[in-house]
Amino acid sequence: MGYSNAYSAYRETGVRTASQGKLIVMLYDEIIKQLNFALSYLLENDKLETQHIEQFSKHILKAKEIITELMVALDMEAGGDIAKNLMSLYIYFNQELLDVSINHSRSKTLFIHDMLLQLRDAWYTASASAGKSPAPTAFAGIDING
């Protein structure tokens, strides 16, 4: 088994054995990583070099797909106001990222990045403090294979 296969197996095991809260944190981590990649292609004047347009778009699209996965996983009945507020935020993030994919706004991307980082930290704290107890009921289930 090569290094790449071993690492993939290690990651898959980590995902399969993670708690629901940990999975949510992992999804946020991936969104933030994708936005960091996208930001690395954006110039200060909200321009993209021609050779980076496709990669930039792929990273923004991946971030949107993960946010959509978080939306689908929300349990609107059991999650109450928390789930409703998260849904509103996720809709907002996806709308703003659609705009970013068209207009390449660095400031808008940074704003979304920072908001997601705050949410990630909140989920991390909640997940860590919950220990082995069940994760918050805002999410019905997470499928990160998407």
CNS distance restraints for C-alpha pairs under 8 A (distance, minus, plus):
assign (resid   1 and name CA) (resid   5 and name CA) 6.01 0.50 0.50
assign (resid   1 and name CA) (resid   6 and name CA) 6.33 0.50 0.50
assign (resid   2 and name CA) (resid   6 and name CA) 6.18 0.50 0.50
assign (resid   3 and name CA) (resid   7 and name CA) 6.08 0.50 0.50
assign (resid   4 and name CA) (resid   8 and name CA) 6.18 0.50 0.50
assign (resid   5 and name CA) (resid   9 and name CA) 6.13 0.50 0.50
assign (resid   6 and name CA) (resid  10 and name CA) 6.12 0.50 0.50
assign (resid   7 and name CA) (resid  11 and name CA) 6.15 0.50 0.50
assign (resid   8 and name CA) (resid  12 and name CA) 6.08 0.50 0.50
assign (resid   9 and name CA) (resid  13 and name CA) 6.15 0.50 0.50
assign (resid  10 and name CA) (resid  14 and name CA) 6.25 0.50 0.50
assign (resid  11 and name CA) (resid  15 and name CA) 6.25 0.50 0.50
assign (resid  12 and name CA) (resid  16 and name CA) 6.14 0.50 0.50
assign (resid  13 and name CA) (resid  17 and name CA) 6.12 0.50 0.50
assign (resid  14 and name CA) (resid  18 and name CA) 5.96 0.50 0.50
assign (resid  15 and name CA) (resid  23 and name CA) 6.89 0.50 0.50
assign (resid  18 and name CA) (resid  22 and name CA) 5.73 0.50 0.50
assign (resid  18 and name CA) (resid  23 and name CA) 6.11 0.50 0.50
assign (resid  19 and name CA) (resid  23 and name CA) 6.24 0.50 0.50
assign (resid  19 and name CA) (resid 135 and name CA) 7.51 0.50 0.50
assign (resid  20 and name CA) (resid  24 and name CA) 6.38 0.50 0.50
assign (resid  20 and name CA) (resid 134 and name CA) 7.84 0.50 0.50
assign (resid  20 and name CA) (resid 135 and name CA) 5.87 0.50 0.50
assign (resid  20 and name CA) (resid 141 and name CA) 7.44 0.50 0.50
assign (resid  20 and name CA) (resid 142 and name CA) 7.33 0.50 0.50
assign (resid  21 and name CA) (resid  25 and name CA) 6.37 0.50 0.50
assign (resid  21 and name CA) (resid 123 and name CA) 6.78 0.50 0.50
assign (resid  21 and name CA) (resid 124 and name CA) 7.38 0.50 0.50
assign (resid  21 and name CA) (resid 126 and name CA) 7.66 0.50 0.50
assign (resid  21 and name CA) (resid 127 and name CA) 4.95 0.50 0.50
assign (resid  21 and name CA) (resid 135 and name CA) 5.30 0.50 0.50
assign (resid  21 and name CA) (resid 136 and name CA) 7.49 0.50 0.50
assign (resid  22 and name CA) (resid  26 and name CA) 6.14 0.50 0.50
assign (resid  22 and name CA) (resid 124 and name CA) 7.22 0.50 0.50
assign (resid  22 and name CA) (resid 127 and name CA) 6.39 0.50 0.50
assign (resid  23 and name CA) (resid  27 and name CA) 6.26 0.50 0.50
assign (resid  23 and name CA) (resid 142 and name CA) 7.17 0.50 0.50
assign (resid  24 and name CA) (resid  28 and name CA) 6.32 0.50 0.50
assign (resid  24 and name CA) (resid  70 and name CA) 7.88 0.50 0.50
assign (resid  24 and name CA) (resid 123 and name CA) 7.29 0.50 0.50
assign (resid  24 and name CA) (resid 142 and name CA) 7.49 0.50 0.50
assign (resid  25 and name CA) (resid  29 and name CA) 6.09 0.50 0.50
assign (resid  25 and name CA) (resid 120 and name CA) 5.75 0.50 0.50
assign (resid  25 and name CA) (resid 121 and name CA) 7.99 0.50 0.50
assign (resid  25 and name CA) (resid 123 and name CA) 6.16 0.50 0.50
assign (resid  25 and name CA) (resid 124 and name CA) 5.96 0.50 0.50
assign (resid  26 and name CA) (resid  30 and name CA) 6.26 0.50 0.50
assign (resid  27 and name CA) (resid  31 and name CA) 6.31 0.50 0.50
assign (resid  27 and name CA) (resid  66 and name CA) 6.76 0.50 0.50
assign (resid  27 and name CA) (resid  70 and name CA) 7.99 0.50 0.50
assign (resid  27 and name CA) (resid 144 and name CA) 7.34 0.50 0.50
assign (resid  28 and name CA) (resid  32 and name CA) 6.16 0.50 0.50
assign (resid  28 and name CA) (resid 116 and name CA) 6.91 0.50 0.50
assign (resid  28 and name CA) (resid 117 and name CA) 7.52 0.50 0.50
assign (resid  28 and name CA) (resid 119 and name CA) 7.96 0.50 0.50
assign (resid  28 and name CA) (resid 120 and name CA) 5.57 0.50 0.50
assign (resid  29 and name CA) (resid  33 and name CA) 6.10 0.50 0.50
assign (resid  29 and name CA) (resid 120 and name CA) 7.18 0.50 0.50
assign (resid  30 and name CA) (resid  34 and name CA) 6.13 0.50 0.50
assign (resid  30 and name CA) (resid  63 and name CA) 7.60 0.50 0.50
assign (resid  30 and name CA) (resid  66 and name CA) 7.97 0.50 0.50
assign (resid  31 and name CA) (resid  35 and name CA) 6.22 0.50 0.50
assign (resid  31 and name CA) (resid  62 and name CA) 7.53 0.50 0.50
assign (resid  31 and name CA) (resid  63 and name CA) 4.78 0.50 0.50
assign (resid  31 and name CA) (resid  66 and name CA) 6.58 0.50 0.50
assign (resid  31 and name CA) (resid  67 and name CA) 7.54 0.50 0.50
assign (resid  32 and name CA) (resid  36 and name CA) 6.11 0.50 0.50
assign (resid  32 and name CA) (resid  63 and name CA) 7.74 0.50 0.50
assign (resid  32 and name CA) (resid 113 and name CA) 6.14 0.50 0.50
assign (resid  32 and name CA) (resid 116 and name CA) 7.03 0.50 0.50
assign (resid  32 and name CA) (resid 117 and name CA) 6.94 0.50 0.50
assign (resid  33 and name CA) (resid  37 and name CA) 6.32 0.50 0.50
assign (resid  34 and name CA) (resid  38 and name CA) 6.26 0.50 0.50
assign (resid  34 and name CA) (resid  59 and name CA) 5.09 0.50 0.50
assign (resid  34 and name CA) (resid  60 and name CA) 6.81 0.50 0.50
assign (resid  34 and name CA) (resid  62 and name CA) 6.86 0.50 0.50
assign (resid  34 and name CA) (resid  63 and name CA) 5.86 0.50 0.50
assign (resid  35 and name CA) (resid  39 and name CA) 5.99 0.50 0.50
assign (resid  35 and name CA) (resid  59 and name CA) 6.58 0.50 0.50
assign (resid  35 and name CA) (resid  60 and name CA) 6.55 0.50 0.50
assign (resid  35 and name CA) (resid  63 and name CA) 6.78 0.50 0.50
assign (resid  35 and name CA) (resid 109 and name CA) 7.23 0.50 0.50
assign (resid  35 and name CA) (resid 113 and name CA) 6.53 0.50 0.50
assign (resid  36 and name CA) (resid  40 and name CA) 6.22 0.50 0.50
assign (resid  36 and name CA) (resid 113 and name CA) 7.97 0.50 0.50
assign (resid  37 and name CA) (resid  41 and name CA) 6.99 0.50 0.50
assign (resid  37 and name CA) (resid  56 and name CA) 7.47 0.50 0.50
assign (resid  37 and name CA) (resid  59 and name CA) 6.62 0.50 0.50
assign (resid  38 and name CA) (resid  42 and name CA) 6.79 0.50 0.50
assign (resid  38 and name CA) (resid  55 and name CA) 7.56 0.50 0.50
assign (resid  38 and name CA) (resid  56 and name CA) 4.85 0.50 0.50
assign (resid  38 and name CA) (resid  57 and name CA) 7.62 0.50 0.50
assign (resid  38 and name CA) (resid  59 and name CA) 5.59 0.50 0.50
assign (resid  38 and name CA) (resid  60 and name CA) 6.47 0.50 0.50
assign (resid  39 and name CA) (resid  56 and name CA) 7.97 0.50 0.50
assign (resid  39 and name CA) (resid 106 and name CA) 6.87 0.50 0.50
assign (resid  39 and name CA) (resid 109 and name CA) 7.27 0.50 0.50
assign (resid  39 and name CA) (resid 110 and name CA) 7.84 0.50 0.50
assign (resid  41 and name CA) (resid  48 and name CA) 6.37 0.50 0.50
assign (resid  41 and name CA) (resid  49 and name CA) 7.67 0.50 0.50
assign (resid  41 and name CA) (resid  52 and name CA) 6.30 0.50 0.50
assign (resid  41 and name CA) (resid  56 and name CA) 6.34 0.50 0.50
assign (resid  42 and name CA) (resid  46 and name CA) 5.95 0.50 0.50
assign (resid  42 and name CA) (resid  47 and name CA) 5.95 0.50 0.50
assign (resid  42 and name CA) (resid  48 and name CA) 5.39 0.50 0.50
assign (resid  42 and name CA) (resid  56 and name CA) 8.00 0.50 0.50
assign (resid  42 and name CA) (resid 104 and name CA) 7.14 0.50 0.50
assign (resid  42 and name CA) (resid 106 and name CA) 6.49 0.50 0.50
assign (resid  43 and name CA) (resid  47 and name CA) 5.28 0.50 0.50
assign (resid  43 and name CA) (resid  48 and name CA) 6.15 0.50 0.50
assign (resid  43 and name CA) (resid 106 and name CA) 7.80 0.50 0.50
assign (resid  44 and name CA) (resid 106 and name CA) 7.19 0.50 0.50
assign (resid  46 and name CA) (resid 103 and name CA) 7.74 0.50 0.50
assign (resid  46 and name CA) (resid 104 and name CA) 5.45 0.50 0.50
assign (resid  46 and name CA) (resid 105 and name CA) 5.32 0.50 0.50
assign (resid  46 and name CA) (resid 106 and name CA) 5.64 0.50 0.50
assign (resid  47 and name CA) (resid 104 and name CA) 6.60 0.50 0.50
assign (resid  48 and name CA) (resid  52 and name CA) 6.35 0.50 0.50
assign (resid  48 and name CA) (resid  53 and name CA) 6.20 0.50 0.50
assign (resid  48 and name CA) (resid 104 and name CA) 7.54 0.50 0.50
assign (resid  49 and name CA) (resid  53 and name CA) 6.71 0.50 0.50
assign (resid  52 and name CA) (resid  56 and name CA) 6.01 0.50 0.50
assign (resid  53 and name CA) (resid  57 and name CA) 6.16 0.50 0.50
assign (resid  54 and name CA) (resid  58 and name CA) 6.21 0.50 0.50
assign (resid  55 and name CA) (resid  59 and name CA) 6.34 0.50 0.50
assign (resid  56 and name CA) (resid  60 and name CA) 6.36 0.50 0.50
assign (resid  56 and name CA) (resid 101 and name CA) 8.00 0.50 0.50
assign (resid  57 and name CA) (resid  61 and name CA) 6.01 0.50 0.50
assign (resid  57 and name CA) (resid 101 and name CA) 6.14 0.50 0.50
assign (resid  58 and name CA) (resid  62 and name CA) 6.10 0.50 0.50
assign (resid  59 and name CA) (resid  63 and name CA) 6.25 0.50 0.50
assign (resid  60 and name CA) (resid  64 and name CA) 6.27 0.50 0.50
assign (resid  60 and name CA) (resid  97 and name CA) 6.71 0.50 0.50
assign (resid  60 and name CA) (resid 100 and name CA) 7.98 0.50 0.50
assign (resid  60 and name CA) (resid 101 and name CA) 6.58 0.50 0.50
assign (resid  61 and name CA) (resid  65 and name CA) 6.14 0.50 0.50
assign (resid  62 and name CA) (resid  66 and name CA) 6.30 0.50 0.50
assign (resid  63 and name CA) (resid  67 and name CA) 6.29 0.50 0.50
assign (resid  64 and name CA) (resid  68 and name CA) 6.12 0.50 0.50
assign (resid  64 and name CA) (resid  93 and name CA) 7.92 0.50 0.50
assign (resid  64 and name CA) (resid  94 and name CA) 5.67 0.50 0.50
assign (resid  64 and name CA) (resid  97 and name CA) 6.93 0.50 0.50
assign (resid  65 and name CA) (resid  69 and name CA) 6.22 0.50 0.50
assign (resid  65 and name CA) (resid 146 and name CA) 7.76 0.50 0.50
assign (resid  66 and name CA) (resid  70 and name CA) 6.31 0.50 0.50
assign (resid  66 and name CA) (resid 144 and name CA) 7.93 0.50 0.50
assign (resid  66 and name CA) (resid 146 and name CA) 7.67 0.50 0.50
assign (resid  67 and name CA) (resid  71 and name CA) 6.28 0.50 0.50
assign (resid  67 and name CA) (resid  90 and name CA) 6.18 0.50 0.50
assign (resid  67 and name CA) (resid  93 and name CA) 7.83 0.50 0.50
assign (resid  67 and name CA) (resid  94 and name CA) 7.12 0.50 0.50
assign (resid  68 and name CA) (resid  72 and name CA) 6.24 0.50 0.50
assign (resid  68 and name CA) (resid  90 and name CA) 7.39 0.50 0.50
assign (resid  68 and name CA) (resid  94 and name CA) 7.79 0.50 0.50
assign (resid  69 and name CA) (resid  73 and name CA) 6.24 0.50 0.50
assign (resid  69 and name CA) (resid 142 and name CA) 7.45 0.50 0.50
assign (resid  69 and name CA) (resid 143 and name CA) 7.28 0.50 0.50
assign (resid  69 and name CA) (resid 144 and name CA) 7.60 0.50 0.50
assign (resid  69 and name CA) (resid 146 and name CA) 7.32 0.50 0.50
assign (resid  70 and name CA) (resid  74 and name CA) 6.50 0.50 0.50
assign (resid  70 and name CA) (resid  90 and name CA) 7.85 0.50 0.50
assign (resid  70 and name CA) (resid 142 and name CA) 7.22 0.50 0.50
assign (resid  71 and name CA) (resid  86 and name CA) 7.93 0.50 0.50
assign (resid  71 and name CA) (resid  87 and name CA) 6.00 0.50 0.50
assign (resid  71 and name CA) (resid  90 and name CA) 6.56 0.50 0.50
assign (resid  73 and name CA) (resid 139 and name CA) 5.24 0.50 0.50
assign (resid  73 and name CA) (resid 140 and name CA) 5.32 0.50 0.50
assign (resid  73 and name CA) (resid 141 and name CA) 5.19 0.50 0.50
assign (resid  73 and name CA) (resid 142 and name CA) 5.56 0.50 0.50
assign (resid  73 and name CA) (resid 143 and name CA) 7.88 0.50 0.50
assign (resid  74 and name CA) (resid  79 and name CA) 7.37 0.50 0.50
assign (resid  74 and name CA) (resid  83 and name CA) 6.14 0.50 0.50
assign (resid  74 and name CA) (resid  87 and name CA) 7.55 0.50 0.50
assign (resid  74 and name CA) (resid 138 and name CA) 5.52 0.50 0.50
assign (resid  74 and name CA) (resid 139 and name CA) 4.13 0.50 0.50
assign (resid  74 and name CA) (resid 140 and name CA) 5.59 0.50 0.50
assign (resid  74 and name CA) (resid 141 and name CA) 7.51 0.50 0.50
assign (resid  75 and name CA) (resid  79 and name CA) 5.47 0.50 0.50
assign (resid  75 and name CA) (resid  83 and name CA) 6.65 0.50 0.50
assign (resid  75 and name CA) (resid 137 and name CA) 6.93 0.50 0.50
assign (resid  75 and name CA) (resid 138 and name CA) 5.25 0.50 0.50
assign (resid  75 and name CA) (resid 139 and name CA) 4.84 0.50 0.50
assign (resid  75 and name CA) (resid 140 and name CA) 4.71 0.50 0.50
assign (resid  76 and name CA) (resid  80 and name CA) 6.10 0.50 0.50
assign (resid  76 and name CA) (resid  83 and name CA) 5.49 0.50 0.50
assign (resid  76 and name CA) (resid  84 and name CA) 6.58 0.50 0.50
assign (resid  76 and name CA) (resid 138 and name CA) 6.89 0.50 0.50
assign (resid  78 and name CA) (resid 137 and name CA) 5.87 0.50 0.50
assign (resid  78 and name CA) (resid 138 and name CA) 6.45 0.50 0.50
assign (resid  79 and name CA) (resid  83 and name CA) 4.68 0.50 0.50
assign (resid  79 and name CA) (resid  84 and name CA) 7.54 0.50 0.50
assign (resid  79 and name CA) (resid 136 and name CA) 7.81 0.50 0.50
assign (resid  79 and name CA) (resid 137 and name CA) 5.16 0.50 0.50
assign (resid  79 and name CA) (resid 138 and name CA) 3.83 0.50 0.50
assign (resid  79 and name CA) (resid 139 and name CA) 7.01 0.50 0.50
assign (resid  80 and name CA) (resid  84 and name CA) 6.43 0.50 0.50
assign (resid  80 and name CA) (resid 138 and name CA) 7.34 0.50 0.50
assign (resid  81 and name CA) (resid  85 and name CA) 5.98 0.50 0.50
assign (resid  82 and name CA) (resid  86 and name CA) 6.09 0.50 0.50
assign (resid  82 and name CA) (resid 138 and name CA) 6.43 0.50 0.50
assign (resid  83 and name CA) (resid  87 and name CA) 6.03 0.50 0.50
assign (resid  83 and name CA) (resid 138 and name CA) 5.00 0.50 0.50
assign (resid  83 and name CA) (resid 139 and name CA) 7.59 0.50 0.50
assign (resid  84 and name CA) (resid  88 and name CA) 6.29 0.50 0.50
assign (resid  85 and name CA) (resid  89 and name CA) 6.25 0.50 0.50
assign (resid  86 and name CA) (resid  90 and name CA) 6.06 0.50 0.50
assign (resid  87 and name CA) (resid  91 and name CA) 6.11 0.50 0.50
assign (resid  88 and name CA) (resid  92 and name CA) 6.16 0.50 0.50
assign (resid  89 and name CA) (resid  93 and name CA) 6.07 0.50 0.50
assign (resid  90 and name CA) (resid  94 and name CA) 6.17 0.50 0.50
assign (resid  91 and name CA) (resid  95 and name CA) 6.19 0.50 0.50
assign (resid  92 and name CA) (resid  96 and name CA) 6.11 0.50 0.50
assign (resid  93 and name CA) (resid  97 and name CA) 6.01 0.50 0.50
assign (resid  93 and name CA) (resid 112 and name CA) 6.57 0.50 0.50
assign (resid  94 and name CA) (resid  98 and name CA) 6.09 0.50 0.50
assign (resid  95 and name CA) (resid  99 and name CA) 6.45 0.50 0.50
assign (resid  96 and name CA) (resid 100 and name CA) 6.15 0.50 0.50
assign (resid  96 and name CA) (resid 108 and name CA) 7.36 0.50 0.50
assign (resid  96 and name CA) (resid 112 and name CA) 7.91 0.50 0.50
assign (resid  97 and name CA) (resid 101 and name CA) 6.06 0.50 0.50
assign (resid  97 and name CA) (resid 109 and name CA) 7.29 0.50 0.50
assign (resid  98 and name CA) (resid 102 and name CA) 6.61 0.50 0.50
assign (resid  99 and name CA) (resid 103 and name CA) 5.89 0.50 0.50
assign (resid  99 and name CA) (resid 104 and name CA) 7.58 0.50 0.50
assign (resid  99 and name CA) (resid 105 and name CA) 8.00 0.50 0.50
assign (resid 100 and name CA) (resid 104 and name CA) 4.66 0.50 0.50
assign (resid 100 and name CA) (resid 105 and name CA) 5.36 0.50 0.50
assign (resid 100 and name CA) (resid 106 and name CA) 7.90 0.50 0.50
assign (resid 100 and name CA) (resid 108 and name CA) 6.97 0.50 0.50
assign (resid 100 and name CA) (resid 109 and name CA) 6.69 0.50 0.50
assign (resid 105 and name CA) (resid 109 and name CA) 6.23 0.50 0.50
assign (resid 106 and name CA) (resid 110 and name CA) 6.12 0.50 0.50
assign (resid 107 and name CA) (resid 111 and name CA) 6.11 0.50 0.50
assign (resid 108 and name CA) (resid 112 and name CA) 6.26 0.50 0.50
assign (resid 109 and name CA) (resid 113 and name CA) 6.02 0.50 0.50
assign (resid 110 and name CA) (resid 114 and name CA) 6.04 0.50 0.50
assign (resid 111 and name CA) (resid 115 and name CA) 6.25 0.50 0.50
assign (resid 112 and name CA) (resid 116 and name CA) 6.09 0.50 0.50
assign (resid 113 and name CA) (resid 117 and name CA) 6.10 0.50 0.50
assign (resid 114 and name CA) (resid 118 and name CA) 6.32 0.50 0.50
assign (resid 115 and name CA) (resid 119 and name CA) 6.37 0.50 0.50
assign (resid 116 and name CA) (resid 120 and name CA) 5.98 0.50 0.50
assign (resid 117 and name CA) (resid 121 and name CA) 6.15 0.50 0.50
assign (resid 118 and name CA) (resid 122 and name CA) 6.26 0.50 0.50
assign (resid 119 and name CA) (resid 123 and name CA) 6.21 0.50 0.50
assign (resid 120 and name CA) (resid 124 and name CA) 6.04 0.50 0.50
assign (resid 121 and name CA) (resid 125 and name CA) 6.13 0.50 0.50
assign (resid 122 and name CA) (resid 126 and name CA) 6.14 0.50 0.50
assign (resid 123 and name CA) (resid 127 and name CA) 5.84 0.50 0.50
assign (resid 124 and name CA) (resid 128 and name CA) 5.95 0.50 0.50
assign (resid 125 and name CA) (resid 129 and name CA) 6.01 0.50 0.50
assign (resid 126 and name CA) (resid 130 and name CA) 6.01 0.50 0.50
assign (resid 127 and name CA) (resid 131 and name CA) 6.58 0.50 0.50
assign (resid 127 and name CA) (resid 135 and name CA) 6.62 0.50 0.50
assign (resid 130 and name CA) (resid 134 and name CA) 7.06 0.50 0.50
assign (resid 130 and name CA) (resid 135 and name CA) 6.97 0.50 0.50
